[in-house]
Amino acid sequence: MSELVFIENDKVVTDSLTVAEVFGKRHKDVLRDIKNLECSKEFGERNFALSSYKSKQNKSLPKYIITQDGFSFLVMGYTGKEAARFKEMYIAEFNRMRNELQRRQTIE
């Protein structure tokens, strides 16, 4: 499994591919879930940045870069024991990476 969260542009984020992998969902279903969120346009723009990745066939495909708030909003609807376990894991990872980012900024 890839890292649950990572630093991009000095922000702790995850992406839709990782959410799909961790929650055992098809990526296209996670993309659909993001598009169908009933959040404000402003919230969506702040927390879900459309990006792309290269597939194994070297095709450029869409993915979203997701902030901690966006992740929280998205997965609130995911249920079950496994979903709860992964939600806890993500919260811990976001906190760990935020602390790492703060530590890096203190060193610089």
PANUSE-689582 format. One record per residue (C-alpha): residue number from 1; z, x, y. Coordinates in Angstrom, 3 decimals, always signed. Each point is the difference from the previous one (the first is absolute). Layout:
BEGIN
{NUM,{Z,X,Y}} ...
END
This chain:
BEGIN
{1,{+0.000,+0.000,+0.000}} {2,{-0.770,+1.209,+3.487}} {3,{+2.626,+0.245,+2.725}} {4,{+1.318,-3.393,+0.987}} {5,{-0.007,+0.839,+3.686}} {6,{-1.474,+2.828,+2.032}} {7,{-0.225,+1.216,+3.573}} {8,{-3.175,-0.736,+1.934}} {9,{-0.293,+0.571,+3.753}} {10,{+3.763,+0.648,+0.179}} {11,{+0.783,-3.387,-1.541}} {12,{+1.404,-0.838,-3.419}} {13,{-2.504,-2.287,-1.734}} {14,{-1.350,-1.125,-3.345}} {15,{-3.387,-1.464,-0.890}} {16,{-1.450,-2.976,-1.817}} {17,{-1.076,+2.142,-2.973}} {18,{+3.578,+1.123,-0.565}} {19,{+1.342,-3.542,+0.364}} {20,{-2.529,-1.175,-2.615}} {21,{+0.938,+2.809,-2.385}} {22,{+3.753,-0.427,+0.318}} {23,{+0.013,-3.793,-0.206}} {24,{-2.531,-0.112,-2.851}} {25,{-2.565,-1.923,+2.048}} {26,{-3.738,+0.434,+0.396}} {27,{-0.813,+1.704,+3.291}} {28,{-2.400,-2.771,+1.002}} {29,{+2.892,-2.482,-0.401}} {30,{+2.231,+2.077,+2.292}} {31,{-2.827,+0.147,+2.569}} {32,{-0.286,-3.795,-0.250}} {33,{+3.792,-0.373,+0.350}} {34,{-0.072,+2.079,+3.199}} {35,{-2.908,-1.970,+1.454}} {36,{+1.783,-3.287,-0.795}} {37,{+3.374,+0.924,+1.525}} {38,{+1.145,-2.600,+2.486}} {39,{+1.262,+2.493,+2.549}} {40,{-1.008,+0.237,+3.635}} {41,{-3.156,+1.891,+0.879}} {42,{+2.108,+2.542,+1.932}} {43,{+2.309,+0.618,-2.985}} {44,{-2.999,+0.410,-2.298}} {45,{-1.703,+2.484,+2.336}} {46,{+3.207,+2.050,+0.398}} {47,{+0.843,+0.146,-3.694}} {48,{-3.253,-0.136,-2.009}} {49,{-2.671,+2.538,+0.971}} {50,{-3.321,-0.380,-1.787}} {51,{-1.061,+3.312,-1.491}} {52,{-2.113,+1.151,-2.938}} {53,{+0.113,+2.217,-3.062}} {54,{-2.537,+1.504,-2.387}} {55,{-0.211,-1.629,-3.432}} {56,{-0.552,+1.952,-3.212}} {57,{-3.688,-0.849,+0.470}} {58,{+0.205,+1.613,+3.479}} {59,{-0.435,-3.367,+1.746}} {60,{+1.846,-0.691,+3.236}} {61,{+2.280,-3.011,-0.564}} {62,{+2.512,-1.776,+2.271}} {63,{+3.747,+0.460,-0.098}} {64,{+2.808,-0.656,+2.454}} {65,{+2.522,+2.472,+1.365}} {66,{+3.253,-1.958,+0.150}} {67,{+3.134,+0.609,+2.072}} {68,{+3.506,-0.599,-1.301}} {69,{+0.119,-3.351,+1.830}} {70,{-3.399,-0.957,-1.381}} {71,{+1.081,+0.934,-3.516}} {72,{+3.164,-2.070,+0.339}} {73,{-1.977,-3.009,+1.247}} {74,{-2.616,+0.321,-2.745}} {75,{+2.286,+0.406,-3.002}} {76,{+2.519,-2.661,+0.996}} {77,{-2.294,-2.365,-1.880}} {78,{-0.092,+2.121,-3.163}} {79,{+2.567,-1.176,-2.541}} {80,{+1.599,+0.934,-3.290}} {81,{+2.357,+2.676,-1.273}} {82,{-2.622,+2.760,+0.206}} {83,{-0.925,-0.995,+3.552}} {84,{+3.672,+0.143,+1.020}} {85,{+0.388,+3.461,-1.546}} {86,{-3.069,+1.304,+1.805}} {87,{+1.071,-1.531,+3.313}} {88,{+3.249,+1.962,-0.266}} {89,{-1.953,+3.148,-0.847}} {90,{-2.251,-0.412,+3.035}} {91,{+2.929,-0.556,+2.338}} {92,{+1.617,+3.198,-1.299}} {93,{-3.294,+1.906,+0.332}} {94,{-0.630,-1.168,+3.563}} {95,{+3.528,+1.034,+0.945}} {96,{-0.429,+3.388,-1.705}} {97,{-3.310,+0.663,+1.739}} {98,{+1.325,-1.144,+3.388}} {99,{+2.867,+2.481,-0.403}} {100,{-2.488,+2.733,-0.988}} {101,{-2.119,-0.747,+3.064}} {102,{+3.068,+0.159,+2.255}} {103,{+1.018,+3.288,-1.631}} {104,{-3.483,+1.461,+0.625}} {105,{+0.080,-1.058,+3.650}} {106,{+3.417,+1.634,+0.441}} {107,{-1.320,+3.290,-1.400}} {108,{-3.082,+0.059,+2.275}} 
END
